[in-house]
Amino acid sequence: MPAIATNNAKSTLASALSSTSMTASLVDGSSFPSPGTGEYFYLTLIHTNGTTEIVKCTVRSGNGLTILRGQDGTTARTFPAGSKVELRVVAAYLNEGNAPSGISTGKAIAMAMVFG
């Protein structure tokens, strides 16, 4: 299952997201990729209070997302409408073999922390 990405993808939640929700509705999903069979991308959810969660998106249809919660060492939590949703480089993406040639796993984690 290859991870995919796009540049500068961001939006906000159109409605609240419970800690058990597996679908999310965005205000505008047009800047996010649409995964094909077996593809996915990581998203960072940013609560209005600053807390974050990383999720894996396996389907995007318009403004709707199918997500797997609590990825990359984060915990599923509740997010209110208006919370930011961003496609960022996260450690899991790099550690899955998506890091540029010559960058080791340890360096990939450090890059994700600095630039993420």
C-alpha positions in Angstrom: 0.0 0.0 0.0 1.8 3.1 -1.1 1.5 6.4 0.6 0.7 9.4 -1.6 1.0 13.1 -1.0 0.3 16.5 -2.5 1.6 20.0 -1.6 -0.1 22.5 0.6 -3.3 20.5 1.2 -5.3 22.0 4.1 -8.9 22.6 5.2 -11.0 22.6 8.3 -13.6 20.2 9.7 -17.1 21.1 8.5 -18.6 19.3 11.5 -17.4 17.9 14.8 -15.5 14.6 14.9 -16.0 12.2 17.8 -13.1 10.1 19.0 -14.7 7.0 17.4 -15.7 8.6 14.0 -14.2 6.9 11.0 -15.4 9.5 8.6 -14.7 13.2 8.5 -16.3 16.0 6.5 -14.2 18.9 5.3 -15.2 22.4 4.3 -13.1 22.0 1.1 -11.4 18.7 0.3 -10.3 19.7 -3.2 -6.6 20.2 -2.4 -6.2 16.7 -1.0 -5.3 13.6 -3.1 -7.9 10.9 -4.0 -6.3 7.6 -3.0 -6.7 4.7 -5.5 -7.0 1.1 -4.5 -4.4 0.4 -1.8 -3.2 4.0 -1.5 -3.5 6.3 1.5 -2.2 9.6 2.9 -1.6 10.9 6.4 -3.4 13.9 7.8 -2.8 15.9 11.0 -5.9 17.1 12.8 -5.3 20.2 14.9 -7.8 21.0 17.6 -8.7 24.6 18.3 -6.8 24.2 21.6 -3.7 23.1 19.8 -3.7 19.3 20.5 -3.1 17.1 17.5 -3.9 13.6 16.1 -2.5 11.9 13.0 -4.9 9.9 10.9 -4.5 7.7 7.8 -7.0 8.6 5.0 -7.8 5.7 2.7 -10.7 7.3 0.7 -11.6 10.9 -0.3 -14.8 11.5 -2.0 -15.3 15.3 -2.5 -15.2 16.8 1.0 -15.7 13.4 2.7 -12.8 11.3 4.1 -12.6 7.8 5.4 -9.9 7.7 8.1 -8.1 5.4 10.5 -7.7 7.1 13.8 -4.7 7.4 16.2 -1.8 6.8 13.8 1.9 7.3 14.3 1.7 7.1 18.2 -1.2 9.6 18.6 -4.5 9.0 20.3 -8.0 9.4 18.8 -9.7 12.4 20.3 -12.7 14.7 19.8 -12.3 17.6 17.4 -14.8 20.5 17.0 -16.0 21.9 13.7 -13.5 24.4 12.5 -10.4 22.4 13.6 -7.6 22.4 11.0 -6.9 19.4 8.8 -3.5 19.4 7.1 -1.5 17.0 4.9 1.9 17.1 6.6 5.1 15.0 6.4 4.9 12.7 9.4 7.4 10.2 10.7 5.3 7.2 9.7 5.3 8.4 6.1 9.1 8.6 6.0 9.7 5.5 8.0 7.5 3.5 5.5 10.2 4.0 2.9 9.1 7.3 1.5 12.1 9.2 2.7 14.4 10.6 -0.1 17.4 8.4 -0.9 20.3 8.8 1.6 18.1 9.7 4.6 18.1 7.1 7.3 15.1 6.4 9.5 16.5 8.4 12.4 17.1 11.4 10.3 13.6 11.0 8.8 12.0 11.2 12.3 14.1 14.3 13.1 13.0 15.9 9.8 9.4 15.2 10.5 9.7 16.8 14.0 11.4 19.9 12.7 9.4 20.5 9.6 6.1 18.8 10.7 
